[in-house]
Amino acid sequence: MIPLLCPYTEMEEKEQQEAIEHIDEVQNEIDRLNEQASEEILKVEQKYNKLRQPFFQKRSELIGKTPHFWVTTFVNHPQVSALLGEEDEEALHYLTRVEVTEFEDIKSGYRIDLHLDENPYFENKVLSKEFHLNESGDPSSKSTEIKWKSGKDVTKRSSRTQNKASRKRQHEDPESFFTCFTDHSDAGADELGEVIKDDIWPNPLQYYLVLDTDDEEREGEEDDDDDEEEEGLEDIDEEGDEAEGEDDDEGEGGEEGEGEDD
């Protein structure tokens, strides 16, 4: 027979309730420390964000001396490249500087600025988009109105020619990189803004150099293949030389045998 579980006595129930109340008190202390830690971390982040600014400025100056740096970086990024058609890429060739600025209260949001050289697509010199979080944590966004030159609005061309990367999205509605400047329907789900701020902006060089790294790896593989082929040819030559040597020995042995018969 399975023994019946004895019900809690009134004393045990009281002790259990007191334990739960103490657990709740301790948890409140943990939560309080977590909030304090978040505030301290935020202060440190704000401090170092200011310290990083001169280096970001220096980096931007150096990038400005590197032709097509930003379009190459975006094309090499797997998530961003999925939004790029040929016309998007062509327009981004005139992108000279990208800047991400976190607001002084970095919890409240950030702004992305795209600086453009003279080009056949935009009247704008700068395209900006801001992402905001209110005190309740609700996201919102606003951006520069893009002033397209006549017939150059790539966001309205549903039949855009897609590149290899964007063909992966062929079963979805075609999008444009610049759609993010006109779509504010769900600021909390704006993946492009988050990717630029959190992934590309901290170290764009890693994506700019992707193709160079791949080329070096391919060259290394080709060199290895060439070495293997050369080693194979050397082995064949050595085997051929050994075979010739054996034939010569047999020939000499045959001649000596004939002399003995004589």
PAKE-868546 format. One record per residue (C-alpha): residue number from 1; x, y, z. Coordinates in pm, 1 decimal. Layout:
<sites>
SITE:NUM:X:Y:Z
...
</sites>
This chain:
<sites>
SITE:1:0.0:0.0:0.0
SITE:2:115.3:355.2:-81.8
SITE:3:132.7:554.1:239.5
SITE:4:-86.2:864.2:248.6
SITE:5:98.4:1194.6:270.4
SITE:6:30.1:1358.8:598.7
SITE:7:-130.2:1702.8:559.5
SITE:8:65.7:2002.5:684.5
SITE:9:-5.5:2089.9:1041.6
SITE:10:-107.4:2443.3:1120.9
SITE:11:241.0:2508.2:1260.4
SITE:12:410.9:2378.1:942.7
SITE:13:188.0:2591.5:722.5
SITE:14:275.2:2897.6:928.3
SITE:15:648.7:2821.7:902.3
SITE:16:616.1:2771.8:526.7
SITE:17:438.2:3103.0:486.4
SITE:18:703.2:3280.8:691.0
SITE:19:978.3:3119.9:477.2
SITE:20:809.1:3240.6:157.4
SITE:21:784.2:3592.4:299.8
SITE:22:1155.8:3587.2:386.9
SITE:23:1240.7:3456.3:38.4
SITE:24:1043.1:3746.6:-107.8
SITE:25:1232.1:3994.4:111.1
SITE:26:1568.4:3849.0:3.4
SITE:27:1460.3:3853.1:-361.4
SITE:28:1366.0:4218.8:-328.0
SITE:29:1717.6:4290.4:-200.3
SITE:30:1864.2:4102.6:-499.0
SITE:31:1644.3:4301.0:-737.6
SITE:32:1749.4:4625.2:-567.8
SITE:33:2117.1:4534.8:-614.3
SITE:34:2051.7:4441.8:-978.0
SITE:35:1897.0:4783.0:-1039.2
SITE:36:2189.6:4951.4:-865.2
SITE:37:2433.4:4748.1:-1076.3
SITE:38:2249.0:4848.9:-1395.0
SITE:39:2276.7:5215.3:-1295.6
SITE:40:2648.4:5178.9:-1223.5
SITE:41:2707.3:4992.7:-1550.5
SITE:42:2519.8:5268.0:-1735.0
SITE:43:2741.5:5534.9:-1577.3
SITE:44:3055.0:5342.9:-1679.3
SITE:45:2921.8:5296.4:-2031.9
SITE:46:2843.6:5666.9:-2060.5
SITE:47:3193.5:5751.3:-1936.1
SITE:48:3365.4:5528.1:-2189.5
SITE:49:3130.4:5630.9:-2464.8
SITE:50:3267.2:5985.3:-2427.4
SITE:51:3624.9:5853.7:-2420.4
SITE:52:3566.8:5663.4:-2745.6
SITE:53:3447.5:5968.6:-2938.4
SITE:54:3791.9:6104.8:-3041.7
SITE:55:3886.3:5760.4:-3171.9
SITE:56:3562.5:5730.5:-3367.5
SITE:57:3637.6:6071.8:-3518.7
SITE:58:3992.2:5969.0:-3611.7
SITE:59:3862.7:5645.4:-3761.6
SITE:60:3606.9:5833.7:-3971.0
SITE:61:3881.2:6059.6:-4108.3
SITE:62:4088.9:5758.3:-4211.2
SITE:63:3788.5:5577.3:-4359.7
SITE:64:3720.6:5889.5:-4566.2
SITE:65:4051.0:5826.6:-4743.5
SITE:66:3945.2:5471.5:-4837.8
SITE:67:3721.6:5464.0:-5148.7
SITE:68:3393.8:5269.8:-5120.5
SITE:69:3470.1:5161.1:-4763.6
SITE:70:3113.0:5168.5:-4636.4
SITE:71:2939.8:5011.5:-4935.5
SITE:72:3195.3:4729.2:-4923.5
SITE:73:3134.2:4685.4:-4551.6
SITE:74:2755.6:4667.2:-4599.3
SITE:75:2783.0:4427.8:-4894.9
SITE:76:3006.3:4196.6:-4690.2
SITE:77:2770.4:4191.4:-4391.3
SITE:78:2537.2:3888.5:-4421.2
SITE:79:2225.5:4056.0:-4278.6
SITE:80:2264.0:4391.1:-4450.3
SITE:81:2356.4:4239.5:-4787.3
SITE:82:2019.9:4060.3:-4790.7
SITE:83:1855.6:4404.1:-4828.9
SITE:84:2083.0:4524.4:-5106.9
SITE:85:1980.7:4516.4:-5469.4
SITE:86:2208.3:4643.1:-5744.5
SITE:87:2052.5:4991.1:-5733.4
SITE:88:2093.8:5007.8:-5354.4
SITE:89:2460.8:4921.3:-5392.8
SITE:90:2505.7:5181.3:-5663.4
SITE:91:2347.8:5449.0:-5443.8
SITE:92:2563.5:5345.7:-5146.1
SITE:93:2878.5:5400.1:-5350.6
SITE:94:2827.8:5769.6:-5269.6
SITE:95:2822.5:5704.3:-4894.8
SITE:96:3128.0:5875.5:-4746.5
SITE:97:3067.9:5858.0:-4372.9
SITE:98:2852.1:5666.0:-4125.2
SITE:99:2807.4:5790.5:-3769.9
SITE:100:2624.1:5635.5:-3476.4
SITE:101:2555.6:5872.4:-3187.0
SITE:102:2409.2:5746.2:-2863.0
SITE:103:2211.1:6004.5:-2671.0
SITE:104:2361.8:6138.7:-2348.3
SITE:105:2117.4:5918.9:-2162.6
SITE:106:2206.6:5612.2:-2367.8
SITE:107:1898.3:5430.0:-2242.3
SITE:108:1682.8:5676.9:-2433.0
SITE:109:1810.9:5589.2:-2781.9
SITE:110:2055.4:5673.2:-3059.3
SITE:111:2087.8:5829.4:-3405.0
SITE:112:2239.6:5697.7:-3727.8
SITE:113:2371.7:5947.9:-3983.8
SITE:114:2465.3:5857.3:-4340.7
SITE:115:2674.7:6128.4:-4511.0
SITE:116:2658.7:6137.2:-4889.8
SITE:117:2879.5:6279.7:-5161.4
SITE:118:2726.3:6454.2:-5463.5
SITE:119:2530.1:6185.8:-5646.5
SITE:120:2248.9:6119.4:-5896.7
SITE:121:2014.0:5966.3:-5635.4
SITE:122:1967.2:6204.1:-5340.0
SITE:123:1916.4:6574.3:-5291.9
SITE:124:2005.4:6514.3:-4924.4
SITE:125:2361.1:6551.0:-4801.0
SITE:126:2282.7:6352.7:-4485.7
SITE:127:2023.4:6084.8:-4412.2
SITE:128:1943.2:6046.6:-4042.4
SITE:129:1726.3:5815.2:-3837.6
SITE:130:1665.9:5839.5:-3464.0
SITE:131:1550.1:5560.9:-3234.0
SITE:132:1387.4:5657.2:-2905.5
SITE:133:1275.1:5474.9:-2592.5
SITE:134:1034.2:5655.3:-2361.6
SITE:135:1026.1:5614.7:-1983.4
SITE:136:793.5:5318.1:-2021.8
SITE:137:1036.6:5148.4:-2258.4
SITE:138:815.1:5188.6:-2565.1
SITE:139:1021.4:5235.9:-2884.8
SITE:140:960.9:5494.1:-3153.9
SITE:141:1159.8:5631.2:-3446.9
SITE:142:1179.1:5924.1:-3683.4
SITE:143:1399.5:5999.2:-3980.5
SITE:144:1500.0:6240.6:-4250.8
SITE:145:1261.0:6262.6:-4542.4
SITE:146:1456.0:6130.5:-4838.3
SITE:147:1446.9:6374.2:-5127.5
SITE:148:1498.4:6152.3:-5429.6
SITE:149:1608.6:6295.0:-5757.8
SITE:150:1369.3:6242.1:-6046.5
SITE:151:1315.0:5874.2:-6124.9
SITE:152:1573.2:5757.0:-5869.0
SITE:153:1353.8:5636.6:-5579.8
SITE:154:1477.8:5276.9:-5541.9
SITE:155:1222.1:5201.0:-5268.2
SITE:156:936.1:5224.3:-5520.3
SITE:157:1080.2:4979.4:-5770.8
SITE:158:925.6:4645.8:-5685.4
SITE:159:1099.7:4486.5:-5982.9
SITE:160:1447.5:4582.7:-5868.2
SITE:161:1726.3:4366.9:-6003.3
SITE:162:1854.5:4165.8:-5711.3
SITE:163:2212.0:4061.1:-5649.8
SITE:164:2322.5:3715.0:-5539.3
SITE:165:2280.7:3791.1:-5170.3
SITE:166:1929.2:3929.6:-5202.9
SITE:167:1814.4:3635.9:-5418.2
SITE:168:1798.4:3442.3:-5093.0
SITE:169:1490.8:3654.4:-5020.2
SITE:170:1322.3:3579.3:-5350.8
SITE:171:1019.0:3424.4:-5178.9
SITE:172:959.7:3744.8:-4980.8
SITE:173:854.6:4089.7:-5091.1
SITE:174:1159.8:4276.1:-5220.1
SITE:175:1288.2:4542.1:-4984.3
SITE:176:1539.2:4819.3:-5009.5
SITE:177:1812.7:4924.1:-4771.2
SITE:178:1655.1:5271.0:-4770.5
SITE:179:1311.3:5145.4:-4666.3
SITE:180:1417.7:5185.3:-4304.7
SITE:181:1405.7:5563.9:-4355.7
SITE:182:1038.9:5551.0:-4452.2
SITE:183:907.9:5266.9:-4233.9
SITE:184:833.1:5356.5:-3871.6
SITE:185:560.4:5098.0:-3816.4
SITE:186:762.1:4891.7:-3566.7
SITE:187:1067.4:5073.3:-3432.0
SITE:188:1134.7:4790.5:-3188.2
SITE:189:1182.0:4545.7:-3474.5
SITE:190:1415.3:4760.9:-3685.1
SITE:191:1692.8:4504.5:-3725.2
SITE:192:1895.3:4718.1:-3965.3
SITE:193:1938.3:4995.8:-3710.8
SITE:194:2039.6:4749.1:-3440.0
SITE:195:2287.1:4573.6:-3671.4
SITE:196:2452.6:4901.1:-3769.7
SITE:197:2473.7:5023.7:-3408.6
SITE:198:2572.3:4704.0:-3229.2
SITE:199:2762.8:4504.5:-3490.5
SITE:200:2898.4:4718.8:-3772.6
SITE:201:2972.2:5049.3:-3598.1
SITE:202:3197.5:4906.8:-3320.2
SITE:203:3429.7:4747.2:-3579.1
SITE:204:3342.2:4798.0:-3947.4
SITE:205:3691.6:4695.4:-4057.4
SITE:206:3620.2:4328.2:-3987.4
SITE:207:3352.0:4330.5:-4258.2
SITE:208:3542.9:4551.5:-4500.0
SITE:209:3826.5:4295.1:-4498.3
SITE:210:3606.9:3986.8:-4539.4
SITE:211:3673.9:3945.0:-4913.4
SITE:212:4048.0:3996.1:-4871.2
SITE:213:4055.2:3725.3:-4607.1
SITE:214:3857.0:3488.2:-4826.0
SITE:215:4089.5:3555.4:-5120.4
SITE:216:4395.0:3480.1:-4907.7
SITE:217:4239.0:3155.1:-4787.6
SITE:218:4155.2:3053.7:-5143.5
SITE:219:4507.1:3137.7:-5258.2
SITE:220:4644.7:2929.6:-4972.6
SITE:221:4426.3:2635.9:-5074.6
SITE:222:4537.2:2671.0:-5436.5
SITE:223:4903.4:2678.7:-5328.2
SITE:224:4847.8:2360.9:-5125.3
SITE:225:4688.7:2193.9:-5428.2
SITE:226:4982.4:2300.5:-5646.4
SITE:227:5227.7:2162.3:-5390.8
SITE:228:5042.4:1831.4:-5381.2
SITE:229:5043.5:1812.6:-5760.8
SITE:230:5417.0:1886.5:-5770.6
SITE:231:5483.2:1619.9:-5507.9
SITE:232:5278.0:1374.0:-5711.9
SITE:233:5480.7:1452.6:-6025.4
SITE:234:5805.7:1412.2:-5832.3
SITE:235:5692.2:1071.5:-5707.8
SITE:236:5606.6:965.9:-6062.2
SITE:237:5949.0:1083.5:-6187.7
SITE:238:6125.9:893.8:-5909.9
SITE:239:5930.1:577.4:-5987.2
SITE:240:6019.3:618.3:-6354.2
SITE:241:6389.2:656.8:-6274.5
SITE:242:6383.7:345.7:-6056.2
SITE:243:6211.7:147.6:-6330.1
SITE:244:6471.4:257.8:-6583.2
SITE:245:6749.1:156.8:-6345.1
SITE:246:6600.7:-191.2:-6306.7
SITE:247:6576.4:-228.8:-6684.9
SITE:248:6943.1:-132.2:-6719.1
SITE:249:7043.5:-387.6:-6459.2
SITE:250:6846.9:-658.4:-6638.0
SITE:251:7010.7:-560.1:-6966.8
SITE:252:7359.6:-583.7:-6817.6
SITE:253:7277.7:-916.8:-6659.8
SITE:254:7155.0:-1050.0:-6994.8
SITE:255:7474.0:-945.2:-7172.4
SITE:256:7690.3:-1119.0:-6912.2
SITE:257:7484.4:-1434.9:-6952.6
SITE:258:7530.9:-1430.0:-7328.6
SITE:259:7908.4:-1392.9:-7284.2
SITE:260:7917.7:-1699.2:-7059.4
SITE:261:7731.6:-1908.1:-7320.2
SITE:262:7985.3:-1801.3:-7579.1
</sites>
